[in-house]
Amino acid sequence: MERIIKIHLEKLPEGVYLATSDDIQGLVAQGRTVAETLEIARDVARKLIEEQGSPSDKLEAISDSFEYPLIVGA
């Protein structure tokens, strides 16, 4: 089952991006781009959920409709 995990992204002074989450303890990911960082964060989240068990009480299930922020460079 797919769940929504809230991710906090931050651009570090070194020019890389850091992703963390209050929803999954221990989730930390770093990448050169936002897309790469999110891809790494997704993999880390999967592994942490497998190790820790499903924190389904904290994670919102994906319904047929949901909001998603689309970032577009102009």
Backbone torsions as a table, in degrees:
resi	resn	phi	psi	omega
1	MET	NA	135.0	179.0
2	GLU	-83.9	141.9	179.1
3	ARG	-128.9	157.6	175.9
4	ILE	-93.5	126.2	176.4
5	ILE	-116.9	124.8	178.7
6	LYS	-80.3	126.2	-177.7
7	ILE	-114.3	138.1	173.4
8	HIS	-103.9	121.5	178.5
9	LEU	-107.6	138.3	-180.0
10	GLU	-138.9	133.2	174.7
11	LYS	-88.8	121.6	-178.1
12	LEU	-84.9	157.6	179.9
13	PRO	-56.8	-25.3	-180.0
14	GLU	-74.2	-7.1	178.3
15	GLY	95.1	-0.3	177.8
16	VAL	-99.6	166.8	-179.7
17	TYR	-107.9	143.6	179.0
18	LEU	-120.9	129.9	177.7
19	ALA	-115.2	133.2	174.7
20	THR	-135.9	169.1	179.6
21	SER	-149.1	136.8	173.2
22	ASP	-81.2	-17.3	-177.6
23	ASP	-75.6	-32.7	-178.9
24	ILE	-127.4	110.5	-178.4
25	GLN	-60.2	130.4	176.8
26	GLY	93.3	-2.9	-179.2
27	LEU	-76.4	115.2	175.5
28	VAL	-142.1	129.2	179.3
29	ALA	-142.1	147.1	-179.9
30	GLN	-135.4	138.8	179.1
31	GLY	-151.7	170.8	-178.9
32	ARG	-80.6	-25.6	178.9
33	THR	-130.5	166.5	177.1
34	VAL	-61.2	-45.6	-178.2
35	ALA	-61.6	-44.8	179.6
36	GLU	-64.1	-41.4	-179.8
37	THR	-63.7	-42.1	178.6
38	LEU	-66.7	-37.5	177.8
39	GLU	-63.9	-43.4	177.9
40	ILE	-65.5	-43.0	179.4
41	ALA	-60.6	-39.0	178.1
42	ARG	-62.1	-44.1	178.9
43	ASP	-65.0	-42.8	179.3
44	VAL	-64.2	-42.5	179.6
45	ALA	-60.2	-44.8	178.6
46	ARG	-57.9	-46.6	-178.7
47	LYS	-64.5	-42.0	-179.8
48	LEU	-66.4	-39.5	178.6
49	ILE	-64.2	-41.0	178.0
50	GLU	-62.4	-41.4	-178.9
51	GLU	-73.0	-42.7	-173.4
52	GLN	-91.3	-9.6	-172.3
53	GLY	86.7	163.3	-175.9
54	SER	-75.2	118.0	175.3
55	PRO	-83.7	52.0	-171.4
56	SER	-60.9	-23.6	179.4
57	ASP	-70.7	-23.4	-179.5
58	LYS	-96.6	-22.4	-173.4
59	LEU	-100.7	134.3	-179.8
60	GLU	-79.3	132.7	176.5
61	ALA	-72.9	147.5	178.1
62	ILE	-80.3	126.1	178.0
63	SER	-97.3	-171.7	-179.8
64	ASP	-68.5	-17.8	-178.6
65	SER	-142.8	134.0	177.9
66	PHE	-156.7	161.0	179.5
67	GLU	-84.9	142.8	178.2
68	TYR	-143.7	122.5	179.2
69	PRO	-74.8	125.3	178.8
70	LEU	-102.6	120.3	-178.8
71	ILE	-99.6	124.9	-177.9
72	VAL	-125.9	125.6	175.5
73	GLY	-80.7	135.3	-179.4
74	ALA	-123.2	NA	NA
